[in-house]
Structure formats: C-alpha cells, structure tokens
C-alpha cells in the first residue's frame, strides 16, 4: 500500500474546483513563464511557443521559429526610457539558436545562431539591461542581441543553472562546481563588458540540480545526492548545509521506512524555492521545509507524491503547491504542532539521592526548549487531478488561478469555482439589466 497521504472528495480548503484545458502543443510542455498579470507563455519539446490569456484561456499567439525543443525561456521587458515599454520573451532551443519575441505583436524581434552548443539557461539582469546565456560558455548580451563578452569554453557538461548575485556577480552551476563570475563595464566608455571568473566552490559531492536566490544576502543550491547548501551571497562562503533529507533518524516524527539502499532519484533535490524565512525543497518524492535561522528541517512529507516532485512553490499564505511525475498537483498547509505536556518529574528512590533534582532541572530545560522551538507539519488540503502524465511545473496567478503544464501535451487552468460562478452571475445580471434598459427605450 502506498504511504502517500490521501484526501477525500470533501476538499474544503481547495478552491480549484473548475478547470480549463488548453490545447495546442504537440509534445511535452516543460516551461511556463509569466509575462504580466494576465498573460503567460508556454513552451516545450515541439519547439513552439504559445501566448495565453490566463483569465479567459484564450490563445493569443503561436510563435514558430525553432526547429528543435525549447531548452530555456525568460521574460525580458525593455526598460529603455527613450522607447515605449515592450514585453519581450527570450527562448533558447536545442537547434542552437536564441530568439527574442515581442509579446504584444507576436513577431520575432531578433534571432542569434552563433552558438557552439545548446543554451541550457537564460538569466536577465534587469538592472544592467543585459541578459546572460549559459551553455558551454557564459555569454553576455544586450537587448539588441549584440554579444558583449563571453567566457572561454568551460566544460562539456556546461552551465545548467544561473542566479544573479549582488555586486554585478552571478553564480553558475557547472556539474558539481559552483562558479562565481563578475561582470564589469569597460573603462573606455563604450558599451563593452568584461566577465571574469572570481571563485570556484567545490563543496558539492554530486552535480548541482537546483539553484535559487533567497535574498540579497543568501542563495541556496541542491544536488542529485540530496545535499542542500546555504551560501552567503556577498563573500560566497558556506553558511549551513543539510545532507540527510532521506534519513528518518534525523527526522524522528516521520514514519521510518525499511530500505536496503537509496536510489539517486529518491534523494535528488529537483527544485528549490524560498521566502526570506525558509527554503522549500522538492527532494525525491518528498517536500522539506528548511528554516534558515534555525539551520534545520522544521517540517517534511517524505512521500508527498507517488513519484518524484518536479516543482514546488510557496503561496502568499502558509500554503505550498507541489507537482509530480505521477501527474498530480497537491496543495499543502504548513501548520504548527500542538505541544505535548512535559512528563512528570520522577520521585521516590532517585529523589532521595538527588537524581530527582537533576531530572527536574533537565526536564525544565527540555520543556523550555520545547516551548521556544515550535514544530510544524505539512497537511494535505487539496489534490488536483486532471493531467494524465508528469506535471512539469506551474504558475500561480493569485485570484485568477493556477496554470499547470504536463507531458500529456496539455496546459490546465485551475480556477476558483465559487469566484468563477459569481463572475458569470454578475455578467448575466449586467446583460439582463442592459436588455431591460433597451426595452424601456423602445
């Protein structure tokens, strides 16, 4: 029997009771990226990019230009004060090209085909008005897609993830290593830039699988063997680490499982997200909440799904959403555990020899520590069943709902049923009122 927590049909705290299925893609949909409050783009293995309206589910544009699967996508709104604001997206493909698209017109703005290998990640440095592409090299580009500078060939593995750091620096995940680069403008007054490698961090035992910025002071990495490392974003020193996500002895409140060995996919950190207080990690089939101040895991669900968790996000309230290879999307709430009363102090024989007093002091110290250290757990409050294959990721649009993409070639918009029903009633009421006015005029 599966040890995954289940929830019945009565899902009181799950608002997503209505869904809209968006069709168009011919292969796995891997990426969703938000353009503004009500538009998003989708892309995947068919090489096509679709732009959608999240409110209505309307397909706005179908963008053709790549011949192979999309490997990275990023929004890039222009901030040039001399021009009107443009909402752009950048897409990279296994065809070794990068294209900039205008989201308002759906047209191709620029295309670059000078890459020697596939671009695996894209990062926009909005403050500097440049963007970076990571593959076998790290390249720096301006908005017009002029190559400003690049590193020498790094490794065949290439850069798998990039994150912006303070002081014009970026961290790049290259296999097991984390390489810190610094960008600096040329001194001759031209638009030229230099990119310099300033440090290599080799603390991970296996390939880095996830990289996320927490704040201006902190960023976090996760690896395929379940290591999570918290880094100082200013001097790049290691602040804390957690390497025993799968060890039940480290998390005693979790039901232990008898296993002879751990396969890599059961311990791999697939995705990380954070708020200023905690890091939320998708590790194997489980979800872990790591408190940055306490430097420890404060809550976990070791078997949150039947298969690997691919994406996790924290909502503005105390809720989390996770999606998995098993095709499910689940909503969790981080709740505080009720503290159990401390055990009574033993009396009698041991008290006569002074042991009772020591026990009493130890008991009081333990009780004080218990009171000062609240414990938490993750409660399943919603289960969204709609996809028939692995759900790759999702986007949260607040009251407009949730967009998910999957290996079943579909995108699903999950809506708050009550809200949608009241909106329809309001629209109908307005139409009836308008018709009434028209009849009165006639």
N, C-alpha and C positions, 0 to 999 in steps of 0.2 A: 504494500500500500504506500502511495506517495505521502511524504511527510510535509508536503506543501499545504499551508493553511488555506482553507476554503471559506467561501461566504455564500449565504443563501440568496434567494431571489429578493428578499427584503433588504435592499441596499439604501437605507435612509439617507446616508451621507454622500451617496454617489449622485451628483446632479446630471450626469451624462446619460440621459435616458432616450436620446434621439440621435440618429446618425445619418450622415450624408455620405454616399460613396462617390468618389471622384475617379473617373476612368480616363485613360489616355496613354499611359505608359505601357510599353510592350515588354518590359523586363523589370528586374529588381529595382525598386525605388529606394535609394540609400540616403539621400540628403533632402532636408527641408531647411530653408533659410528665410527668415523674416525680412521683408522689405520695409514695411511700415505697420501702422496699427491694424490694417485690414487686408494687406496683401502679403503673399509668400510665394517662393519659388520651390519647385521640386525637381530633382534630377537623379539619374541612376545609370544602370548598365546599358540602357538603349541609346545613350548619348543625347537624348532630347531634354530640353528644359521647358517646364510649363510654369506659367504665372497664374495664380489663382486669387480669387476674392474669398477670404475666409468667412465673410458674413453670409454670402449667398451660395458659395460653392461654384461660382461661375468661372469658366476657363477664360482668362484674359488674353494670353498669348501662348503660342507654341514655337519655341526657338530651335531652329535647326542650324548646325554649323560644325558640330563634332562628328567624327566618323567612328569613334570608339566610346567606351564607357566613361562617364564623368568620375573623376578621382578627387576633386575638391571644388568647393563653391563658397563664395564670400560676398556679402553686400558691401558696396563702396559708394556712399553718397558724396558727391563732389562738394567741396567747401570753398571753392574759388569765389571770392566776393565780386569779381568782375563779371561772372556769368550767373545765369539763373540756376538754382539748385537742381541737380539731376540725381535721380535714384538709379544707381548702376549696380549690376552684379558682375562678378568675375567668375568664370568657370574654367577649370583645367580638366584635361582629358588624357586617356591612355594613348591618344593619337599624337601626343607630344605638342599640343597646342594650348594656348590660353586665349579666351575671348572675353571682351568686355561688352556687356549688353545694356541698352537703355530700357529700363522697366516701364517707362511711360509710352514709348512708341513700339517697343518690341524689336527694335532694329539692332544690328550688330555695329558697335561703335569702332572696335579695333580688334585685330587678331594678330597673335605672335606665334611664329612657328620655328623659332630658333633653338628649341630645347634639345639637349642630347639624351635626355631620359624623361620619364613621366614625372610631372609635378604632382606630389602627394599631398601638399598642404599649401594654403594661402592665408596670409595674415595682413590685415590693413592697419597701418599706423596712421590713424586719422589726424593726429596732432602734427605729424610731419608731412602729411599729404603724400605719403608714399605707400606702396604695398610690397610685400615680400612673397616670393615663391620658393618652396622647398622641395628639392629632389636630390639629385647627386650633387647639386650646388645650392647655395643660398643666393638668390638674385634680388636686387632692389630696383623697383620700377617707379616711375612717376605715373600720374593719372593718364597721360597720353600714351602709355606703354613704351616709353623710352627706357632702355636699360641703363641705370645709373651706375651700378657696380655689381660685382659678383665675387664669391669666394672661389678658390681653386677647388678641384674635384675632391669631395670629402671621402666617401666610401661608396661601394656598390650598393650597400643597404640604403643609403640616402637618408634624408631628413623625413621623419614620419609625422612630426608634430612641431608646432611653433607657438610660442606665447610671448607677448610683449612684457617687458620689464621696465622699471624706471631708468632714468639717465640714458635714454636712447639705446637701451640694450634689448636683446631678445634671447630667449633660451630655445635651443633646438634639440629635439630628441633624435639621436643618431645611433641606432642599435641600443647597446647598454649604456652609452655615454650621453651626457647632457653637455652640450657645448654652448657657452655664453659668447655672443657676438655683440660688438658695439658699433653703432652707426655714427659717423661724423661727417659734417658738411665740409666740402673742400674749402681751403683758405683763400683760393684765388677769386672768390666772389661769384663763381659760376654755379650752375645748379648741380654740379658734381658731388658725389658722395663717396665715402670710403666705408668698407665693412671689415672690421678686424676681429679675429678670434682672440678673446681675452682670458678664457679659462675653460678647462675640461673637468667635469665632475664624473668620477668613475665609481660611485658608491653602489649602483645597482648591480645585482648578480645576473640579471637577465634583461632582455630587450624591454625598453620603456614602451608601455602600451597606452598610457594616458598622461596628459599634461594639462594643468589648469592653473590660472591665476586666481588667488583668493583676494588679495588687496594689493596696495602699493608696497606693502612690506613682506608679503608672503606669496609663494606659489608652491604647488604640490605635484609630485609625479607618482605614477604607479607602474608596476612591471608585470610581466607574464607569470612570475612565480609568487605574486601576492605581496610584493613589498610596496609600502606607501612611505614616501619620504617628504617631509615638510622642509622647505628651503627658505632662507632669508633672501628676499628679492633684491636687497641692496649690496650685500657682500657675498652672496651665493654660498653661505655656509649651511650645513645641515642643522636644523632646529630640533627635529624629532623624527622618529620612524616607527612603523608598525609592520611587523613581518609575520604575524601569526594569526591572520584572519580566519584560517580554516581550523585552527587548533581549539577544540572545545574546552580544554583545560584552562585556556586563557579567558574564555567567556563562560563561566560556570552556570549562568542562568539558562544557557542553551542546551537543549536535549542532545547528549552526545550520540554520535553515530559510529558504529564499528566499521572501520575501513582499513584494508591492508596497505593501500597506498593512495596518494592523491595524484590524479592526472592533472597536467598543466592547465587545462581549461576550467578546472574546478577552483583553481587558486588565482587565475589571471584577473588583474584589475582592468576590466573592459572600459569603464567610463568613470570619470570623477566630476563632481560639481560641488559648489560650496556657497555658503554665505560667510559673513565675517566671523561667525562663531564656530561653525562645524564644517567638516568635509564629508560629503556623502559619496560612498564608493560602491560601485557595482562590481562585486568580486565573485566569479563563478556564477552559481545560481542564487547568490545571496546579496543582501544590502547591508552595509555597515555605516554607522554614524560615528565619526571620529571627532571628538571635541579638541579644538586646537589649544585651548587654555589648559585643560586637564591632561592633554597629550595621551589620551587613551580612547578606546572604543566605548561609547556610552550606551549604544543600543544596536541590535542586529537581528536580522532574519536570515539565517544561514540557507534556508531553502525558500526563498521568496517566490520563485518560479520553478517550473519543471525542467527548464533548460537555462542556459547562460543568459544573464541580464545584460542587454546591449546598451541601454541608455537609461539615465536617471536624472530627474530634475526636482529641485525644491520649489514648492509653490509659496506665494507670499504668506499664507497661513502656515500652520505647523504640519503641512501635508507634503508628501513626496509622491511622485509618479514614476513608475518603472515599466519598461517593456522588455520583452524577451524573445529568444529564438523559438519559444513554444507558441508564439502567436498571440500571447496575452498582453494586456496593458492593465496595470493594477495601481490603485490609489492607497497610500498608507498614511497613517497619522502617528506622529511622534508623541507619545503620552508618557506622563510621569507615573512611576510605580508607587503604589501605596506602601509606606514604610511599615514593616512588621515591628511590634513592640519588642524591646530588648528582653533577653531571657533573665529570669530572676537570679539573684546572687546566691550561690550555694552557702549553706550554713552547716553547723554541726562540727564534726571531727576536724575538717580542714580549717574551719574558722578559729578553732582553739589554738592552732599552730601559726596563725597569721596569714594562712593562704587565702582565707576569705577576703581579707582586706585588699590583698594584691589583686584578687579576682575582681573585687568591686571596682578598684581603680581602672583595671584593664577594661572592664565592662563599660564603665562610664566613658572611657576614652573611645572605645569602639562605637558606643551609642552616639557620642558627639560627632564622630567621623561620619557615621551613617546619616545623621541629621543634616550635616553640611554637604554631603555628596548625594544629590538626588539621582536615582536610577530611572532609566527610561526603557520603553519597549515600543516596537512598531506594530500597530494594529491595522489589519487589513480592513478598509472601509469601502472599497469599490473594486469591481472586476469588470473590465470592458472586453466583451467577447465580440469580435467582428472580423478579424483577419484570420486567414487560413494558413498563414506561413509567418516566418520570423518578422517581427516588428523591429525595424532598424533604428528608428528614432521618432521623436515627436516635437511639436512646438505648442506652447501654451499661450493662448490669446486672451486670458482673463475671462470676462463675461461672454466673449464671442465663442469660447470653446477651446477645443484641443484638436490639433491635426496630427495624424499618425501616418507613417509610410511603411511599406512592407515588401517582402519578397514575393507576395502574391500579385504584384504589379499595381496594387491599389493604394489610394490615399483615402483615409476616412476622416471626416469632420465630425467630432463628437460634440453634441450641443446639450445645453441645459433644457430639458424638456418643458419644464414649467415656464421658463423665460420665453422660449420659442412659441409656446401656446398662447401666452398673454400678448406677445407681439402680433401674432396672427389675428387675435381677437380685436386688438386695437386697430389694426389695418382695416379689418372688416367693418368695424364701427365707424371709422372715418369715411369709408366708401359709402356706407348706408346714409351717413349724415350728408355727404355731398350729393347723393342721389335725391335725398329729401329736399335739399335746397333747390335742386334743379327743377323738381316737380312743382315746388311752390312758385318759382319764377314763371314756369309755363302757365 
